């Protein structure tokens, strides 16, 4: 049985995750490696429906309910997509994963982080990324990049996103072997080279 790799990409909206995932995907494919690009929430199937609710529901959403919806999406995603791909020997490149829930719902919504870690572990069956890259960007630049058309999560406000950014940096301090931070204000090329340096070590 072959074993692939699981790499996750984290950071505020507008930090350049999508661009860097696409560049890394091309690099890996050029080396003859099999990859899978996916995302949370809403990879496919049930996840697409959950993503629609999470990002566009117009009524009030309890922070706890929001967390459980993200966790439901994650459980489906890990069991039906991520684990099978890793078993097939693919390198899974995932836009957001467990650290997003810790940063956004734990630090951002100020829910109990210990409980979120427990629930994340339950949803993933203990699966941990081999590498997590956080693209760090200040809140003002992040909001400028996102623009005026914001979804429900992107409209949470400056104080919320300052807590999220602090949360991401705390996660990196707590798990320095797995989690690496890259300055997202740098050029696309420089960021890509830093990503390659981290990935090539795997």
N, C-alpha and C positions, 0 to 999 in steps of 0.2 A: 504494500500500500504506500503510495506516494504522499508526501506532506508538503503543502505549499506554505505560503506566508500570509499574514494578516496585518496590513498597514492601515492605520486610520489617520485622518486629517481633520484637525479641529481649529476653531477660531471663530471670531465674530463674522457676521455676514459682510461681504465686501473685502475680506482679507486676502482673496486670491486663491482660495483652496481649489476651486474648480479648474482654473488654469494650470496649477501645479500638478493636479491629478492627471490631467490630459497629457502634459509634457512627460511625466514619469511613465505613463502607460505606453507612450510611443517609444521611449527609451528602452523599456523592458521588452516590448514586442520586437524591436530591432535586434535585441540580443537573443531572440528565439524563445522567449519565455511566454507562458500562457498567463493572461491576466483576466481579472473581472473587476470592472468599475461598478460600484453600487453606492447607495446612500441611505441615510436615515434622517427623517422618516420617509417611507414611501418607496421602497425599492421596486416592488411590483405586486400585482394582485391585491390582497388584503391591505398591504402597506400603502398602496395608492389611495385607498378610501380613507385610511387613518390620517394620512398626510393632509388630505383635503379638509378634514375636520380640524386638525391641529393648527393649520395655518390660515384658514379662511372662515371658521365659524364666527358668526357675528355676535352671538350672545355671550353672557358671562360664563367663564370656564374656571372652575375651582383649581388652584395650583396642584392639589392632590390628584384631581381627575386628569389634569394635563400630564402629570408625571406617569400615571397609570397607562394613559394612551400611548405615550412614547415607549413605555416598557412593553406593552402588548405588541407594538410594531417591531420592537427589537427581538422579542422572543420568536416571532414569526420569521423574521429576517435571518437570525442566526441558524435556526433549525432547518429552514427550507432553502436557504441560498448560501450563506457564508460557510457553514461547516461542510456541506457537500463539495463546494468549490475547493476548499483547502485540502480535503481528502483526495481530490482529483489532481492535486499538485499545482493548483493555480495560485498566483499571487493576487490576493484580494485587496483592492484599493477602495477604502470606504470613506465617503464624505460624511463625517460625524458618526459617533458611536456613544459608548457609555459615559465618556468624559463630558459630552454635551449635557447630559442629564444632570451630572454633578454640578457643572458650571452654571447652567441656566435655571434648573429647578432648585438645586441645593443653594448655591450662592446667590443667584439672581432672585428667585422667588422666596429665598430664606427658609426653605424646608430643611428637615433634619438630614444632614449629609450621611450620617452613619446608616440611617434607614435606607437612603437612596443607594448607597453602596451595597447593602444587603439585597435589595430588590434587583439591582443591576446584575448581581451575581446569580440570582435566581433566574432572571430572564435569559442570561447567556449560557447557563449551565457551567459557569466558571471559565468560559473562553476569554482569554485576554489577548489584545493585539501584541504582535511581536515588536511593533514600533508605532508610536503615536507622535505625529508632528503637529505642534501648535503654531499657527501663524499669528503672531502677536501684532495687534494694531491698536492705536489709540481710538477712543470712541468717536471723536469728532471726524477723523478720517474715514472710519467705518461707515458712519451715517451719510457722509458725503458720497461715498462710493455706491451705497445702496440707492440713493436718490429719493424722490418723493413717493413713488409707488411702493409702499411698505405693506407686508403681510401682518397678521396679528402678532407674531413674535417680534418682528422688526420694529413694531410701533410701541414697544414697552417703555421707552424713555431712557434718558442719559444716566440717571442713578442706577437703574436696573443693569445697564450694560457696563457701567463701571464695576459693579459687583461681579458680573460675569467675567470680565477681564481679570479681576483680582483672583477669582476662583480658578481660572485656567492656570495662572502663574503659580498658585498654591499647589495645584495638582502636579505641576512639573517639579516643584520642590520636593514633594512627597515621594515621587516615583522617577528619579532622575535617570535610571537605567532604561526605562521604557519610553519616557516622555521627553521630547526635545523641543525647544522653543526657537523659532526663526523670526527675525524682524521682518514683518510683512510690508514695511515701508521701503525696503530695498528694491532694486530693479528685478524684473521677472527673471532675467538671466542669472543674476547672482543668487536669487532664492532657489532657482532650479538647480544650480551647482551645489548649493548646500544640501538640498534634498537628496541629490545623487550621492553625495559623500556619506550621508546617513544610511541610505538604502544599500549602497555597495558593501557596507560593513556586514550586512546580513547575509 
